Amino acid sequence: MASITIDNVVKQFANQTVLQNLSLHVPDGAFYTLLGPSGCGKTTLLRCIAGFNDPDGGRILFDKDDVTRVSTHHRDIGMVFQDYALFPDKTAFDNVAYGLRARKVPKAEIARRVNEALDKVSLLALADRYPAQMSGGQRQRVALARALVIRPRVLLMDEPLSNLDAKMRLQMRDVILDLVREAGITTVFVTHDQEEALAMSDRIAIMDRGSIAQLGTPEELYGTPVNAYVADFIGSANVIPVPAERVGTAPAGSAGGAPPHVRYQLCGQQLDGMQGSATLGAQGILIARPEALSLMAPAPHVPNAIAGEVLRRQYLGFKTAYRIRLHDNSEIRVELHAGNMVADFQAGDAVQVLVPADSRIVGA
């Protein structure tokens, strides 16, 4: 096992810089996810760690070993690809055994370790089947067993669940986490699926145009996004430009150590919030999660509330989602969860939208 250090890595293709002096440290045994949309650089970074791409600048270290120019097959990594990359002419047993045979492990040891690896992914009974005779989920489990059986220092996974149906993705999440935790292997996982990232990761690096927009735990990224890009990518958020002014103290009722108090304008009203980024100018962006907002009857008016009208109501079982039109004709989304004992508003009803005073205002 090993920690991974990415030190000011640069990668260019033609005239385009895909990775821009990117630095990241993944501790030994941690599960880190690179999350972002297509073209953000996450797969390029993973390929640099694997040795498939040579960086144009910077260093990559496993523990204290500089592997920047070390060939892929000498880096001692396990790799799980999006398309499984199994040998179609080899059985499940032989696919898993391939890396051990390449390392000249004794035959008896190969048999023991391969059977053990297939048993851990619940495929021992299918050891003699070929990839074409297996489902997508089974092929992915073979690919995972093949990556883990060599006991690599580092496990790299490139969108390994994207070709599976929704039910199988949920099952494979648990399989991957159970095996990785048991083995204690340092893992870097690439995905564009925010739910996968939130459910599986110790920490998530959200990437934007070759840089890390924010690194943190799932709770930190969801609860305290540093900008609108992160807020909009992790979960659902109302992202609203607002005139803002830092007042300098936390709003009344806020917990100790809270960020500075911000006063902002929305629909002609002054509301209280908290500063959510290091800098904040005269124009800020309100980050308001739909589930953090509340709906109330239009009177009497309450502090930190804005008037609106229900445009649409969608009952979704565990929650009811609302689209509210505000008086400036903008819209805001509100989600009320079952069990909150809230009034049941319908399309056309006048309402107040209560915006919590700890809502974050980030720099525009």
N, C-alpha and C positions, 0 to 999 in steps of 0.2 A: 504494500500500500504506500501511497505517497501523497503529499500535498502538491498542488499545482500553482505555480506563479507565472502569470503573464505580465511581462514588464515592458511597457511602452511599445507594444507590437503595432507595426504598420504593415498593411497589405494593399497592394495596388494591382489593378488589372487594366492594361492599356493606360489611359489617362485618368482613370477613376480610382480614387482612394476609398477602399472598402472598409478598412480598419484604420482608425485615426489615433495613433499613440495610446492604444487601449491597454489598461492595466487592471488586473484582477488577481486575487489570491483565493484559492479554494483549499481550505484546511483538509488535512488527512482524515478520510472517512466521511466527509461531508457530501451532501447531495445538493448540487447547485444546478439551477436551470437558467439557460439563456432563452429569453422570451422576447418576441417581437414580430412584426409583420414581415412579409417577404421582402428581401432586399436590404434588411437592416444590418446584415453582417454576421448573424449568429452562426450560420452553417460554415461560413468562411473561417470564423474563429475556431470552431470545433475542428475543422480540417487542418488548421495550423497546429492545434494541440496534438492531433493524430499524426502529423507529419506528411499529410497528403499535399499541403500547400506550404511552401517556404516563405516565411515572413520577409518583407523588404526592410524591416528595421525592428529593433527590440529583441527580447529574449524570452524563451519558454523554459521553465525549470520544473523537474519532478524532484521534490525535496530540494537538495542543493545541486542536483545534477543538471547541467545545461544540456537540454535535448534539442535546441533550436535547429541544429544541422544533423541530428541523428536520424537515420532512416526509420520509416514506420515500423518495420519488422524487428528493429532493435530497441524500440521504446517500451516494450512490455505493456501494451494496451489491449483491452478488449473493446470491440466495436460492434454496435448493433445498428444496422441500417434501416432506413424507411422501407425498402423493398425486400428486406430479409437477407438477400444476397447468399442464399443457400446453393450448394451444388446440386443441380437437378438429377444428376446421375448417381448420387450417393444417398444412402439411407440416412435416417435421422441419427443413428449411431455413428456412421462414418462422417457425417457433417460435424458432429460434436467432437469426434476424435481427431479431426484434421489438424488442429493446432498442436495437439499433444504429439502426434506423429512427426510433425515438422520439427518439434523440439527433441525428438528421439527419446521420448519417455518409454520405458520398458512396456512390453505388450500387456503383461498382467496388470500393471499400474494403470494403463490406458483403459482397460476393461472396467476396472473398479471405479475410476473417476468418472468415466462416461456414464456408466449405469447410475452412479450416485447423482450426477447432474441431471440426467433425464428423469430420475425419480423425483427430484426436487421441483421440477416443472410439470409433474404428473403426466409424463409421456413415456415411461419405461415400457409400457405395453405396446407402444407404437415404434419401438426402436428400429424395426426392420422396414418401416414404411418410407417411401420416397416423398419428396416435397409435393409432387402433383397429387398424391393420395391424401393430403392433409388440408385442413381448413386454414384460413389466414391466421387465426389465433394460435393454432398448433405450430405453424411454421415460425411464427414470431417467438414462441417458447423454445423451439429448437435453436433459433438464432441467439436467444438469451443464454441458453445452456452452453452453446459453443463459446460465447464471449467469456463466461464465468469459469468454465472448466480449466482454463489455463492459469487461473489465479493471477490475474493481471494486477499491476500497480494501480492502474487507472481504468475506469470504465467510461466509454463515450457512447452516447445514444443520440442518433439523428432522427428526430420525429418518428420514433419506432411504433407509435400507436395510430398514426394518421390513416393507415389503410384498413383499420378495423372498424366494425360497426360499433354503435354507441355502447351496447351492453358488453361487448368483448373488451372495449377500451377500459371500462370500469374494472373488469376482472383482472386485466393485465396490469393495471396500476398497482393493485395489491400484490400480484405475483412479483413484479419488479421490486417494489419496496421491501417485501419480505426477504427476498434473496439478497438484495444489496445490503440491507441492514445486518443480516446474518453474517455476510462475508466481510462487512466493514470496509467495502471498497469505495474509494473516492470516485464520485460519479459526476459527470457533466452531461446534462440532458437538454437537448434542443427541442423547442416546440413553439408553435404560434397559438396554442390553445391555452388561454388564461386559466381555465378551470383545472387542467392537468397541472399547470405550474403551481397553483395555489394548494392543490391537494397533496402534492408529492415532495415539495422542496423544503430544504432547510433555509436556503436563501435563493432569491431570484434576481438576476441581472436583466433589467429591461433595456433593450438595445434600440438605438435610434441613429440611423445613418452612420454606422461604424463606431459609435461611442456608447458608453453605458449611461443612460439617462438617470437611472436610480438603481441602487443595490440595497436590498434589505430582506427581512423576513416577509413571508406572505402577509402577516398582520401589519407590518410597517408600511408596505407598499399600498395595501388597501386602505388603511386608516389615515396615513399621512403622506399622500403623494406630493412630490415637490413641484410638479407642474401639471398643466392640463393634459399633456401627452400621456403621462403615466396614469393619471386619474381615469382618462378615457379608455386606456388599454386594459387596465386592471379593474374588472367589474364594470358596472354601469354608473355613469355620473352625469348630472346636469352641469355643463360647463358654460358659464355665463359671464361675458365681459361686463365689468362694473367699474364706475369711478370709485376710488378707494382712498382712504387717508389713515395712516397709522396714528393711533392715539397714544400708545405707549404703555398701557397697563392692561392686564387681562380683564375681560368682561366680568361683571358681577356674577358670582356663583361658580366661576371656573375653578378647576383644581389648582393647587399650588404648582408653581413652575410652568404654568401655561404660557404659550407664545404671546407676543404683544397683541394688544387689542387693536382691531381695525374697524373703522366705520366706513360703510359703503352705501351706495345708492342703488336701489332697484325699484323700477316702476314709480319713480318720484318720491320714494320713501327712504329714510335713513334706517339702516339695520346694523347690528353689531356682529362682528365675526372675529376670527383670529388669523394672524399672519402665518401663512403656510410655506413660505419660501424665504431664502436668505435676503433677497432684495424685493422691494415692492415700490413701484412708482405710482403716479397719479391714476393710472389705469391698471386694474387688477383683474383676476378671473376668479369668480366664485365657483368652488367645487362643492357640489351638494349631492350626496348619494340619495337616490329616490327613497330608500328605506329609512333614511334619517329624517325625512320631512313628515309633517303631520297635516291633516285636513281638519278644519273646524267650521262651524256655522259662520255666516258672514258677520254676525253681531253677537255680542259686543266685540269691538276690535281689541286684539291682544298685542303686546309688544313683539317685535321681530316677525310680524306676519304681513303678508301682502295679499290683496284681494284678487280673485280670479273666478273663472267659470269652468265647470267640468265639460271638457270636449268629448272624452271617451272613457268608459269604464270597462275593464276586462277582468272577469273573475277567473282566477287561475288556481283555485283550490286553497293552497297554503297562503296565498296572498291575493290582493286585488290591486291591479295596476290602473292608475289614472293619468290621463293627459289633461293638464290644466292650462287654459289660455289666460294669460295675465293681461292687465289693462293696457299695456303697450303692444299688445298683439303677439308677444313672444309666448313660448310654451315652456312648461316645466313638467317633469314626470315625478309622480309620487307613488310609492308602493306601501300599502297598509297590510300588515301581516295578520293572519287569522289569530284570534285570541286577544287582540288588542282592545276589544270592546269599543270600537270606534263607530261613528255614525256611517250609514251606508248611503253615500252620495250617488246620484245618477246624473247622466248627461243633461246639461242645461242648468244644473244647480249652481247657485252662487256659493262660494266658499272662501275661506282664508287658508293660505298655505303658511304654516309655521316653519320658519327656517331657524334651526338651532343656533345659538350664539357662539358655539364652538365650530361652526362651519369655517372651512379654510379659504383664505383668499391668497392666491399665489400670483407671482409676477406674470405680466402679459408677455 
